[in-house]
Amino acid sequence: MSAIAPFLDMLNGSGDPFRRHPENLAELQLAALRERFAERRAQIRVLDKRARETGVEQVRTLSDMVPLLFAHQVYKSYPEQFINNGRWDHMNVWLQTLSSRPVTGVDMAGIADVDDWMARLRRAGHVVFSSSGTSGKNSFVSQTEADLKNVITSCVKLARAIHPGMAPRPLFMMMPPKGAHRHVEAVIEAARVLGSATHFTFSQPATAGDAIRMGKMRRAIAGGSALPSEIAAFQAHASERQQRMTGEIDAFLDKLMAQRERPVIIQGNWPTHWMLLEQARRRGIGDGICHPDTVITGGGGLKGTSVPADYREQVQRFYGIPAEGVQNSYGMSEMIGAGPWSHKAQAYAICPWIVPLLLDKSGEVLLNPGTAGGTVEGRFAFFDLLAEGYWGGVITGDKVTIDFSPEGECDGLQGPLIRSVARYADLEEGEDKLSCAGTIESYVRGMLDV
């Protein structure tokens, strides 16, 4: 039997995967790590090269995983001219370096843009999703259909863990009905499974091409290389987009207030909640617009949005809900599933198929305390045992505190708990470039040969 099977059972079973761990979870995780490494090394040339150069022939302990982890920046390691010049065949070659399945069977005739490229890949069975690309360069990660199914299932598990026994209620989603980011499709599909009536804020799809163009233009303006005509066109487009969004936000707000006599769920992140609050204030709408049993989701970081220090409390008062009505989770695009925040435990749970690997800031030394337990602070890395289409080992830009032996009121949550999360880039100490990011990127560039 595959060592991955118990984790699929935990995902697909009827129980709560955050509160029902097997006693030998660490043993099961290590066995699954060994299996994944053996499988993926034979499929992903970049991983095999890294293993050979670091001398890791097999995974005996968690420390053996550290040199095999990929920095999250690696998924944007393609040369930008590939997209700028429409070299989609070259993008396929790049994608193959980081994918576990052959990138084949793709109709390459007449691809119009990056979103068309992703759609062609999807039709060929390669479920490629994109990051938001706020820097002007998107990340692209290749999944399998099984990966996407597991993401959707994990969203359902997360919702049920946060709201146990909650009857279906109207769902207000602060996003478009379509988009290049995996989160859009996964959350929408999960909502359908949960049987909620769904309302969306925005009508226009969130495309990868728009994110790239906007990010690149911002970068060009900041660097002084943008032409006056380009700046004028960008500003005109931004103004038109802002007018359209304002109208859609108003319509969304009206629908939401029409439901004030019944509890609803509002799916969003902190920047979108703040955007809705500001528009309500411009219209003279006061606080307490929702039923007090309404639940909202937060998280996602501020993404450069300028907000006051007490923005969370202001959002909570705006909706008119208690602190327990604000539900967060911790996860990311490269991870299947996210861990719910528990107000009782004051911590995030970790999915049992996610192996937390706490590193020093440089990303080179494992800080997990082992059987000694305790609370440790460091850079968050992880291995996703369920990832099929790509290598599941990722080093993030997050500084976290993990309690490896939690005691007291833990709300039934089992395993290590994440007590705090911050981004190194937002802290005074700043972010250092990970050495592994440059190394793996050089491997990728060396394998392109195009």
Helices and strands as residue ranges (DSSP letters): H 5-12, H 25-41, H 45-54, G 62-68, E 70-71, G 72-76, H 80-84, H 88-97, H 114-123, E 127-130, E 140-143, H 145-162, E 171-173, H 182-194, E 198-200, H 208-223, H 228-257, E 265-267, H 270-282, E 295-297, H 311-319, G 323-325, E 326-327, E 329-330, E 339-342, E 347-348, E 354-359, G 370-372, E 375-384, E 393-403, E 417-423, G 424-426, H 435-448
